[in-house]
Structure formats: C-alpha cells, structure tokens
C-alpha cells in the first residue's frame, strides 16, 4: 500500500508539472483572447510576457 501511495504521489506531481507547463505555453503562444478556452479566468494573467518569461520558454 505504501508503494502505491508513493507512486500515486509521484504521478500527481508529474501531472501538476505538466499542467503548469501547458499553461505557460498557452500564455506564451496564444493571444489572450483564446486563454478562457483553456480555463484561465479573466485577468488571471493580464500582465504581458516579460523578458524573464521569454528566457524561460526558450529554455524548454
């Protein structure tokens, strides 16, 4: 049972990381008028992409 819980925790962490990466890609690649289709709330990410974000995306 302990091994299963550990495996589930690892899988959940991987899924959360993948979800965060997808959100970053949506923000970076698509105009903000498309963001609500991906579950973003209005104003959630209203700030424009900064140089730091661009560097992060180019590192992917």
C-alpha positions in Angstrom: 0.0 0.0 0.0 2.9 2.4 0.8 4.5 1.8 -2.6 1.2 2.5 -4.4 0.8 5.8 -2.4 4.4 6.8 -3.3 3.7 6.0 -7.0 0.5 8.0 -6.9 2.2 11.0 -5.3 4.9 10.9 -8.0 2.4 10.7 -10.7 0.3 13.5 -9.3 3.5 15.7 -9.1 4.3 14.9 -12.7 0.8 15.8 -13.8 0.8 19.1 -11.9 4.2 20.0 -13.5 2.8 19.1 -17.0 -0.3 21.2 -16.3 1.8 24.2 -15.3 4.0 23.8 -18.4 0.9 23.7 -20.7 -0.5 26.9 -19.0 2.8 28.7 -19.6 2.8 27.5 -23.3 -0.8 28.7 -23.8 0.1 32.1 -22.3 3.2 32.4 -24.4 2.0 31.1 -27.7 -1.7 32.2 -27.9 -3.3 35.7 -27.8 -5.0 36.3 -24.5 -8.5 36.3 -26.1 -8.0 32.5 -26.5 -7.0 31.9 -22.9 -10.5 31.4 -21.5 -10.9 28.3 -23.7 -8.1 26.8 -21.6 -9.6 27.6 -18.2 -8.0 30.9 -17.5 -10.1 33.4 -15.6 -10.4 36.9 -17.0 -7.4 38.9 -15.7 -5.7 35.9 -14.2 -2.6 36.5 -16.4 -3.2 40.0 -17.7 0.4 41.1 -17.5 2.3 40.9 -20.7 5.2 38.4 -21.1 8.4 39.7 -19.6 11.9 39.1 -20.7 12.3 36.5 -17.9 9.3 34.6 -19.2 10.7 34.6 -22.7 14.0 33.2 -21.5 12.1 30.5 -19.6 10.2 29.5 -22.7 13.3 29.4 -24.9 14.9 27.0 -22.3 12.1 24.4 -22.8 
